[in-house]
């Protein structure tokens, strides 16, 4: 009986350790094939409904600006950390950048509850990707967070899988100056 309890405790400790390792370590620096294959392509036209004003926007409405399309969920710790970095970038570049944050939460209410804690500016749009149509069908996004950088003119510059790094933030700022 003691061996069974000890075995269960060891299995539990191993599972907790693996979960903590996954939680605290960023994705590998190796490029995901999706990061490479999307670069240079014209962004597919898609729409989203802004949760603030209820208006439906086309991504092409922002063709003259740099656009960050961020896929996130309120239950995702790296997404929550990253959202503050992204809104800070948007606040610093109100005329040159648009941030579209597409929530992959189960309900729009969960997304809005978290979004209310963010410093939203006029160039930040919060939307719910209800059936994860945009995430999976258009951008092949399955892991959160992921951010698509779209250049003025509508070409995809890069897909960042995982939480954006400080280096990514610096590169975005440099590209906008």
Long-range contacts (C-beta under 8 A, 24 or more apart in sequence): 23-77, 26-162, 26-163, 26-165, 27-143, 27-161, 27-162, 32-159, 32-161, 34-139, 34-140, 34-159, 34-161, 35-158, 35-159, 35-160, 35-161, 38-139, 38-140, 38-148, 38-156, 38-158, 38-159, 39-156, 39-157, 39-158, 39-159, 40-155, 40-156, 41-155, 41-156, 42-154, 42-155, 42-156, 43-67, 43-148, 43-150, 43-154, 43-155, 43-156, 44-138, 46-134, 46-138, 48-100, 48-102, 48-125, 48-127, 48-129, 48-134, 49-127, 49-128, 50-125, 50-126, 50-127, 51-108, 51-111, 51-112, 51-115, 51-126, 51-127, 51-128, 52-120, 52-125, 52-126, 57-125, 59-100, 59-150, 59-154, 60-154, 62-98, 62-100, 63-152, 63-153, 63-154, 64-152, 64-153, 65-96, 65-97, 65-98, 65-152, 66-93, 66-96, 66-97, 66-98, 66-149, 66-150, 66-151, 66-152, 66-172, 66-175, 66-176, 67-97, 67-98, 67-99, 67-100, 67-148, 67-149, 67-150, 68-97, 68-98, 68-99, 68-100, 68-147, 68-148, 68-149, 68-150, 68-172, 69-100, 69-102, 69-139, 69-147, 69-148, 69-150, 70-99, 70-100, 70-101, 70-102, 70-145, 70-146, 70-147, 70-148, 71-102, 71-104, 71-129, 71-134, 71-135, 71-139, 71-141, 71-144, 71-145, 71-146, 71-147, 72-101, 72-102, 72-103, 72-104, 72-144, 72-145, 73-103, 73-104, 73-105, 73-111, 73-144, 74-103, 74-105, 74-110, 74-111, 74-113, 74-114, 75-105, 75-110, 76-144, 76-145, 78-144, 78-145, 78-162, 78-163, 79-144, 79-145, 79-163, 80-114, 81-163, 82-145, 82-147, 82-163, 82-164, 83-114, 83-118, 84-118, 85-164, 85-169, 86-147, 86-164, 87-118, 87-119, 87-120, 87-121, 87-124, 88-119, 89-169, 89-172, 89-173, 90-121, 90-123, 90-124, 91-119, 91-121, 92-173, 93-123, 93-173, 93-176, 94-121, 94-122, 94-123, 95-123, 96-176, 97-123, 97-176, 98-123, 98-124, 98-125, 99-123, 99-124, 99-125, 100-125, 100-127, 101-125, 101-126, 101-127, 102-127, 102-128, 102-129, 102-134, 102-135, 103-127, 103-128, 103-129, 104-129, 104-132, 104-135, 104-144
